[in-house]
C-alpha cells in the first residue's frame, strides 16, 4: 500500500501557492490603470501626485482602496515555539 502523504502534501502546497498568487493578483489589480479607468472600478482609488519629504516627486497613480487587502485576509498558521 502506498502512502498518501506525499500526494496530500503536494495538494496542500498547490492550494497555498494558488491562494498566495490570488492575493498578489488582487493587490495588483489597480496597478497601472489610467485615471478614467481607475475611477470606474469600485475597488480602486486614484492618488494625486505629491512631493515626498525628501523632495522627490511622486506621479499620480491608481491603487486599491484602503482597508484590509486580500493578503491580510489569508490566515497563515503560526509556528509553535520550540
N, CA, C and O atoms as a printed pandas DataFrame, in Angstrom:
     atom_number atom_name residue_name chain_id  residue_number  x_coord  y_coord  z_coord
0              1         N          UNK        A               1    0.835   -1.179    0.000
1              2        CA          UNK        A               1    0.000    0.000    0.000
2              3         C          UNK        A               1    0.881    1.244    0.000
3              4         O          UNK        A               1    1.791    1.366    0.820
4              5         N          UNK        A               2    0.615    2.144   -0.900
5              6        CA          UNK        A               2    1.397    3.374   -0.987
6              7         C          UNK        A               2    0.895    4.387    0.026
7              8         O          UNK        A               2   -0.282    4.408    0.386
8              9         N          UNK        A               3    1.813    5.220    0.473
9             10        CA          UNK        A               3    1.434    6.290    1.406
10            11         C          UNK        A               3    0.784    7.433    0.643
11            12         O          UNK        A               3    1.202    7.771   -0.464
12            13         N          UNK        A               4   -0.227    8.015    1.233
13            14        CA          UNK        A               4   -0.923    9.133    0.606
14            15         C          UNK        A               4   -0.346   10.475    1.031
15            16         O          UNK        A               4   -0.749   11.511    0.502
16            17         N          UNK        A               5    0.581   10.476    1.968
17            18        CA          UNK        A               5    1.122   11.732    2.482
18            19         C          UNK        A               5    1.785   12.607    1.417
19            20         O          UNK        A               5    1.543   13.813    1.407
20            21         N          UNK        A               6    2.604   12.061    0.526
21            22        CA          UNK        A               6    3.204   12.922   -0.500
22            23         C          UNK        A               6    2.146   13.592   -1.386
23            24         O          UNK        A               6    2.300   14.754   -1.760
24            25         N          UNK        A               7    1.091   12.876   -1.716
25            26        CA          UNK        A               7    0.019   13.440   -2.540
26            27         C          UNK        A               7   -0.716   14.538   -1.780
27            28         O          UNK        A               7   -1.001   15.598   -2.336
28            29         N          UNK        A               8   -1.022   14.283   -0.509
29            30        CA          UNK        A               8   -1.704   15.295    0.310
30            31         C          UNK        A               8   -0.824   16.521    0.497
31            32         O          UNK        A               8   -1.318   17.647    0.431
32            33         N          UNK        A               9    0.452   16.326    0.726
33            34        CA          UNK        A               9    1.377   17.434    0.890
34            35         C          UNK        A               9    1.459   18.257   -0.386
35            36         O          UNK        A               9    1.439   19.487   -0.334
36            37         N          UNK        A              10    1.549   17.599   -1.517
37            38        CA          UNK        A              10    1.605   18.304   -2.803
38            39         C          UNK        A              10    0.326   19.100   -3.030
39            40         O          UNK        A              10    0.384   20.236   -3.500
40            41         N          UNK        A              11   -0.828   18.521   -2.704
41            42        CA          UNK        A              11   -2.106   19.223   -2.880
42            43         C          UNK        A              11   -2.180   20.437   -1.971
43            44         O          UNK        A              11   -2.636   21.500   -2.392
44            45         N          UNK        A              12   -1.734   20.289   -0.722
45            46        CA          UNK        A              12   -1.757   21.414    0.230
46            47         C          UNK        A              12   -0.829   22.535   -0.238
47            48         O          UNK        A              12   -1.188   23.710   -0.159
48            49         N          UNK        A              13    0.354   22.179   -0.721
49            50        CA          UNK        A              13    1.288   23.190   -1.223
50            51         C          UNK        A              13    0.725   23.902   -2.445
51            52         O          UNK        A              13    0.874   25.117   -2.580
52            53         N          UNK        A              14    0.087   23.165   -3.322
53            54        CA          UNK        A              14   -0.517   23.759   -4.515
54            55         C          UNK        A              14   -1.627   24.725   -4.129
55            56         O          UNK        A              14   -1.722   25.817   -4.691
56            57         N          UNK        A              15   -2.467   24.335   -3.178
57            58        CA          UNK        A              15   -3.554   25.216   -2.732
58            59         C          UNK        A              15   -2.986   26.489   -2.102
59            60         O          UNK        A              15   -3.510   27.577   -2.338
60            61         N          UNK        A              16   -1.939   26.368   -1.316
61            62        CA          UNK        A              16   -1.304   27.529   -0.719
62            63         C          UNK        A              16   -0.705   28.449   -1.771
63            64         O          UNK        A              16   -0.808   29.671   -1.663
64            65         N          UNK        A              17   -0.084   27.872   -2.777
65            66        CA          UNK        A              17    0.505   28.653   -3.860
66            67         C          UNK        A              17   -0.576   29.407   -4.625
67            68         O          UNK        A              17   -0.404   30.585   -4.936
68            69         N          UNK        A              18   -1.681   28.747   -4.929
69            70        CA          UNK        A              18   -2.784   29.381   -5.659
70            71         C          UNK        A              18   -3.376   30.516   -4.832
71            72         O          UNK        A              18   -3.648   31.589   -5.372
72            73         N          UNK        A              19   -3.580   30.303   -3.538
73            74        CA          UNK        A              19   -4.140   31.339   -2.668
74            75         C          UNK        A              19   -3.201   32.542   -2.580
75            76         O          UNK        A              19   -3.659   33.684   -2.605
76            77         N          UNK        A              20   -1.912   32.301   -2.477
77            78        CA          UNK        A              20   -0.943   33.394   -2.403
78            79         C          UNK        A              20   -0.921   34.189   -3.703
79            80         O          UNK        A              20   -0.855   35.417   -3.673
80            81         N          UNK        A              21   -0.975   33.505   -4.837
81            82        CA          UNK        A              21   -0.990   34.199   -6.127
82            83         C          UNK        A              21   -2.260   35.000   -6.319
83            84         O          UNK        A              21   -2.222   36.079   -6.911
84            85         N          UNK        A              22   -3.387   34.497   -5.833
85            86        CA          UNK        A              22   -4.648   35.232   -5.934
86            87         C          UNK        A              22   -4.560   36.519   -5.120
87            88         O          UNK        A              22   -5.072   37.555   -5.544
88            89         N          UNK        A              23   -3.919   36.462   -3.965
89            90        CA          UNK        A              23   -3.770   37.657   -3.131
90            91         C          UNK        A              23   -2.903   38.695   -3.831
91            92         O          UNK        A              23   -3.212   39.886   -3.803
92            93         N          UNK        A              24   -1.841   38.254   -4.446
93            94        CA          UNK        A              24   -0.963   39.178   -5.163
94            95         C          UNK        A              24   -1.685   39.767   -6.369
95            96         O          UNK        A              24   -1.554   40.959   -6.645
96            97         N          UNK        A              25   -2.437   38.955   -7.081
97            98        CA          UNK        A              25   -3.177   39.450   -8.241
98            99         C          UNK        A              25   -4.201   40.488   -7.824
99           100         O          UNK        A              25   -4.379   41.496   -8.507
100          101         N          UNK        A              26   -4.883   40.247   -6.695
101          102        CA          UNK        A              26   -5.865   41.215   -6.211
102          103         C          UNK        A              26   -5.176   42.513   -5.820
103          104         O          UNK        A              26   -5.674   43.596   -6.127
104          105         N          UNK        A              27   -4.049   42.417   -5.153
105          106        CA          UNK        A              27   -3.341   43.615   -4.716
106          107         C          UNK        A              27   -2.859   44.437   -5.901
107          108         O          UNK        A              27   -2.776   45.662   -5.813
108          109         N          UNK        A              28   -2.543   43.780   -7.000
109          110        CA          UNK        A              28   -2.033   44.479   -8.176
110          111         C          UNK        A              28   -3.131   44.801   -9.184
111          112         O          UNK        A              28   -2.830   45.290  -10.273
112          113         N          UNK        A              29   -4.392   44.542   -8.853
113          114        CA          UNK        A              29   -5.461   44.703   -9.835
114          115         C          UNK        A              29   -5.639   46.140  -10.304
115          116         O          UNK        A              29   -6.080   46.352  -11.433
116          117         N          UNK        A              30   -5.317   47.127   -9.491
117          118        CA          UNK        A              30   -5.491   48.533   -9.856
118          119         C          UNK        A              30   -4.216   49.140  -10.445
119          120         O          UNK        A              30   -4.254   50.214  -11.045
120          121         N          UNK        A              31   -3.116   48.463  -10.276
121          122        CA          UNK        A              31   -1.821   48.988  -10.705
122          123         C          UNK        A              31   -1.790   49.242  -12.208
123          124         O          UNK        A              31   -2.155   48.378  -13.005
124          125         N          UNK        A              32   -1.354   50.430  -12.577
125          126        CA          UNK        A              32   -1.172   50.758  -13.982
126          127         C          UNK        A              32   -2.407   51.288  -14.687
127          128         O          UNK        A              32   -2.343   51.615  -15.872
128          129         N          UNK        A              33   -3.533   51.382  -13.987
129          130        CA          UNK        A              33   -4.754   51.897  -14.615
130          131         C          UNK        A              33   -4.652   53.397  -14.845
131          132         O          UNK        A              33   -4.005   54.116  -14.083
132          133         N          UNK        A              34   -5.300   53.855  -15.906
133          134        CA          UNK        A              34   -5.377   55.299  -16.138
134          135         C          UNK        A              34   -6.386   55.886  -15.156
135          136         O          UNK        A              34   -7.146   55.148  -14.529
136          137         N          UNK        A              35   -6.396   57.200  -15.021
137          138        CA          UNK        A              35   -7.301   57.852  -14.078
138          139         C          UNK        A              35   -8.765   57.545  -14.403
139          140         O          UNK        A              35   -9.559   57.287  -13.499
140          141         N          UNK        A              36   -9.122   57.572  -15.687
141          142        CA          UNK        A              36  -10.508   57.318  -16.087
142          143         C          UNK        A              36  -10.944   55.891  -15.753
143          144         O          UNK        A              36  -12.040   55.680  -15.233
144          145         N          UNK        A              37  -10.098   54.927  -16.047
145          146        CA          UNK        A              37  -10.430   53.523  -15.778
146          147         C          UNK        A              37  -10.461   53.291  -14.271
147          148         O          UNK        A              37  -11.329   52.576  -13.772
148          149         N          UNK        A              38   -9.536   53.880  -13.556
149          150        CA          UNK        A              38   -9.466   53.740  -12.101
150          151         C          UNK        A              38  -10.754   54.249  -11.451
151          152         O          UNK        A              38  -11.260   53.645  -10.505
152          153         N          UNK        A              39  -11.273   55.352  -11.960
153          154        CA          UNK        A              39  -12.480   55.958  -11.393
154          155         C          UNK        A              39  -13.706   55.074  -11.575
155          156         O          UNK        A              39  -14.664   55.191  -10.811
156          157         N          UNK        A              40  -13.696   54.198  -12.564
157          158        CA          UNK        A              40  -14.856   53.343  -12.806
158          159         C          UNK        A              40  -14.808   52.038  -12.020
159          160         O          UNK        A              40  -15.798   51.307  -11.989
160          161         N          UNK        A              41  -13.687   51.731  -11.389
161          162        CA          UNK        A              41  -13.539   50.488  -10.636
162          163         C          UNK        A              41  -13.732   50.779   -9.146
163          164         O          UNK        A              41  -12.954   51.532   -8.559
164          165         N          UNK        A              42  -14.746   50.199   -8.539
165          166        CA          UNK        A              42  -15.056   50.490   -7.135
166          167         C          UNK        A              42  -13.990   49.961   -6.167
167          168         O          UNK        A              42  -13.952   50.384   -5.011
168          169         N          UNK        A              43  -13.133   49.053   -6.616
169          170        CA          UNK        A              43  -12.080   48.510   -5.759
170          171         C          UNK        A              43  -10.841   49.398   -5.752
171          172         O          UNK        A              43   -9.917   49.168   -4.971
172          173         N          UNK        A              44  -10.816   50.417   -6.623
173          174        CA          UNK        A              44   -9.624   51.241   -6.795
174          175         C          UNK        A              44   -9.883   52.692   -6.404
175          176         O          UNK        A              44  -11.026   53.143   -6.332
176          177         N          UNK        A              45   -8.806   53.398   -6.157
177          178        CA          UNK        A              45   -8.874   54.823   -5.848
178          179         C          UNK        A              45   -7.687   55.518   -6.514
179          180         O          UNK        A              45   -6.591   54.960   -6.566
180          181         N          UNK        A              46   -7.897   56.719   -7.017
181          182        CA          UNK        A              46   -6.850   57.490   -7.677
182          183         C          UNK        A              46   -6.108   58.323   -6.628
183          184         O          UNK        A              46   -6.735   59.004   -5.817
184          185         N          UNK        A              47   -4.801   58.269   -6.646
185          186        CA          UNK        A              47   -3.960   59.046   -5.730
186          187         C          UNK        A              47   -3.302   60.160   -6.542
187          188         O          UNK        A              47   -2.606   59.904   -7.524
188          189         N          UNK        A              48   -3.534   61.390   -6.118
189          190        CA          UNK        A              48   -2.929   62.532   -6.804
190          191         C          UNK        A              48   -1.419   62.538   -6.575
191          192         O          UNK        A              48   -0.934   62.014   -5.572
192          193         N          UNK        A              49   -0.695   63.123   -7.493
193          194        CA          UNK        A              49    0.750   63.237   -7.341
194          195         C          UNK        A              49    1.086   64.122   -6.147
195          196         O          UNK        A              49    0.285   64.965   -5.744
196          197         N          UNK        A              50    2.246   63.928   -5.600
197          198        CA          UNK        A              50    2.680   64.717   -4.439
198          199         C          UNK        A              50    4.196   64.739   -4.365
199          200         O          UNK        A              50    4.876   64.035   -5.112
200          201         N          UNK        A              51    4.722   65.553   -3.456
201          202        CA          UNK        A              51    6.162   65.623   -3.253
202          203         C          UNK        A              51    6.487   65.032   -1.886
203          204         O          UNK        A              51    5.915   65.431   -0.871
204          205         N          UNK        A              52    7.408   64.081   -1.875
205          206        CA          UNK        A              52    7.808   63.448   -0.623
206          207         C          UNK        A              52    8.651   64.400    0.213
207          208         O          UNK        A              52    9.122   65.426   -0.279
208          209         N          UNK        A              53    8.835   64.053    1.466
209          210        CA          UNK        A              53    9.622   64.888    2.382
210          211         C          UNK        A              53   11.066   65.044    1.908
211          212         O          UNK        A              53   11.707   66.053    2.201
212          213         N          UNK        A              54   11.583   64.052    1.177
213          214        CA          UNK        A              54   12.962   64.140    0.690
214          215         C          UNK        A              54   13.066   64.912   -0.623
215          216         O          UNK        A              54   14.140   64.987   -1.221
216          217         N          UNK        A              55   11.934   65.494   -1.076
217          218        CA          UNK        A              55   11.939   66.327   -2.270
218          219         C          UNK        A              55   11.602   65.613   -3.573
219          220         O          UNK        A              55   11.442   66.268   -4.603
220          221         N          UNK        A              56   11.491   64.305   -3.553
221          222        CA          UNK        A              56   11.182   63.560   -4.776
222          223         C          UNK        A              56    9.703   63.709   -5.125
223          224         O          UNK        A              56    8.837   63.676   -4.251
224          225         N          UNK        A              57    9.434   63.871   -6.406
225          226        CA          UNK        A              57    8.058   63.958   -6.878
226          227         C          UNK        A              57    7.516   62.547   -7.130
227          228         O          UNK        A              57    8.197   61.699   -7.706
228          229         N          UNK        A              58    6.280   62.319   -6.687
229          230        CA          UNK        A              58    5.593   61.052   -6.924
230          231         C          UNK        A              58    4.474   61.334   -7.916
231          232         O          UNK        A              58    3.635   62.206   -7.687
232          233         N          UNK        A              59    4.467   60.598   -9.012
233          234        CA          UNK        A              59    3.441   60.787  -10.038
234          235         C          UNK        A              59    2.110   60.228   -9.542
235          236         O          UNK        A              59    2.090   59.331   -8.700
236          237         N          UNK        A              60    0.997   60.756  -10.060
237          238        CA          UNK        A              60   -0.314   60.201   -9.674
238          239         C          UNK        A              60   -0.425   58.743  -10.117
239          240         O          UNK        A              60    0.188   58.334  -11.103
240          241         N          UNK        A              61   -1.222   57.961   -9.371
241          242        CA          UNK        A              61   -1.367   56.541   -9.680
242          243         C          UNK        A              61   -2.677   55.997   -9.117
243          244         O          UNK        A              61   -3.328   56.633   -8.289
244          245         N          UNK        A              62   -3.045   54.819   -9.579
245          246        CA          UNK        A              62   -4.234   54.117   -9.120
246          247         C          UNK        A              62   -3.794   53.026   -8.146
247          248         O          UNK        A              62   -2.784   52.361   -8.378
248          249         N          UNK        A              63   -4.542   52.838   -7.059
249          250        CA          UNK        A              63   -4.225   51.802   -6.077
250          251         C          UNK        A              63   -5.504   51.200   -5.526
251          252         O          UNK        A              63   -6.592   51.729   -5.751
252          253         N          UNK        A              64   -5.375   50.094   -4.803
253          254        CA          UNK        A              64   -6.526   49.502   -4.127
254          255         C          UNK        A              64   -7.023   50.468   -3.064
255          256         O          UNK        A              64   -6.236   51.207   -2.471
256          257         N          UNK        A              65   -8.325   50.462   -2.824
257          258        CA          UNK        A              65   -8.887   51.293   -1.760
258          259         C          UNK        A              65   -8.275   50.867   -0.425
259          260         O          UNK        A              65   -7.941   49.696   -0.241
260          261         N          UNK        A              66   -8.129   51.800    0.495
261          262        CA          UNK        A              66   -7.592   51.442    1.814
262          263         C          UNK        A              66   -8.488   50.429    2.520
263          264         O          UNK        A              66   -9.685   50.337    2.247
264          265         N          UNK        A              67   -7.902   49.698    3.403
265          266        CA          UNK        A              67   -8.620   48.657    4.136
266          267         C          UNK        A              67   -7.819   47.388    4.083
267          268         O          UNK        A              67   -6.668   47.380    3.647
268          269         N          UNK        A              68   -8.418   46.340    4.517
269          270        CA          UNK        A              68   -7.711   45.061    4.526
270          271         C          UNK        A              68   -7.541   44.548    3.112
271          272         O          UNK        A              68   -8.497   44.477    2.340
272          273         N          UNK        A              69   -6.323   44.196    2.788
273          274        CA          UNK        A              69   -6.054   43.604    1.476
274          275         C          UNK        A              69   -6.385   42.117    1.544
275          276         O          UNK        A              69   -6.533   41.550    2.627
276          277         N          UNK        A              70   -6.497   41.514    0.406
277          278        CA          UNK        A              70   -6.789   40.080    0.385
278          279         C          UNK        A              70   -5.649   39.289    1.019
279          280         O          UNK        A              70   -5.875   38.210    1.567
280          281         N          UNK        A              71   -4.437   39.810    0.951
281          282        CA          UNK        A              71   -3.300   39.121    1.575
282          283         C          UNK        A              71   -3.451   39.098    3.089
283          284         O          UNK        A              71   -3.041   38.134    3.734
284          285         N          UNK        A              72   -4.034   40.150    3.667
285          286        CA          UNK        A              72   -4.241   40.193    5.113
286          287         C          UNK        A              72   -5.362   39.263    5.558
287          288         O          UNK        A              72   -5.410   38.860    6.720
288          289         N          UNK        A              73   -6.258   38.921    4.647
289          290        CA          UNK        A              73   -7.378   38.057    4.985
290          291         C          UNK        A              73   -6.997   36.580    4.984
291          292         O          UNK        A              73   -7.714   35.754    5.548
292          293         N          UNK        A              74   -5.872   36.244    4.353
293          294        CA          UNK        A              74   -5.412   34.858    4.326
294          295         C          UNK        A              74   -4.750   34.558    5.657
295          296         O          UNK        A              74   -3.799   35.231    6.053
296          297         N          UNK        A              75   -5.254   33.545    6.346
297          298        CA          UNK        A              75   -4.701   33.192    7.658
298          299         C          UNK        A              75   -3.535   32.242    7.475
299          300         O          UNK        A              75   -3.662   31.191    6.847
300          301         N          UNK        A              76   -2.400   32.625    8.032
301          302        CA          UNK        A              76   -1.200   31.792    7.959
302          303         C          UNK        A              76   -0.957   31.247    9.347
303          304         O          UNK        A              76   -0.835   32.022   10.295
304          305         N          UNK        A              77   -0.882   29.938    9.495
305          306        CA          UNK        A              77   -0.663   29.373   10.830
306          307         C          UNK        A              77    0.703   29.782   11.385
307          308         O          UNK        A              77    1.708   29.788   10.676
308          309         N          UNK        A              78    0.705   30.120   12.664
309          310        CA          UNK        A              78    1.953   30.495   13.327
310          311         C          UNK        A              78    2.720   29.244   13.720
311          312         O          UNK        A              78    2.130   28.215   14.051
312          313         N          UNK        A              79    4.059   29.347   13.679
313          314        CA          UNK        A              79    4.895   28.232   14.091
314          315         C          UNK        A              79    4.892   28.155   15.626
315          316         O          UNK        A              79    4.917   29.174   16.315
316          317         N          UNK        A              80    4.863   26.954   16.122
317          318        CA          UNK        A              80    4.916   26.755   17.565
318          319         C          UNK        A              80    6.328   26.974   18.053
319          320         O          UNK        A              80    7.291   26.581   17.394
320          321         N          UNK        A              81    6.453   27.605   19.216
321          322        CA          UNK        A              81    7.787   27.826   19.792
322          323         C          UNK        A              81    8.369   26.497   20.253
323          324         O          UNK        A              81    7.659   25.648   20.790
324          325         N          UNK        A              82    9.666   26.328   20.038
325          326        CA          UNK        A              82   10.326   25.084   20.417
326          327         C          UNK        A              82   10.710   25.097   21.860
327          328         O          UNK        A              82   11.280   24.125   22.356
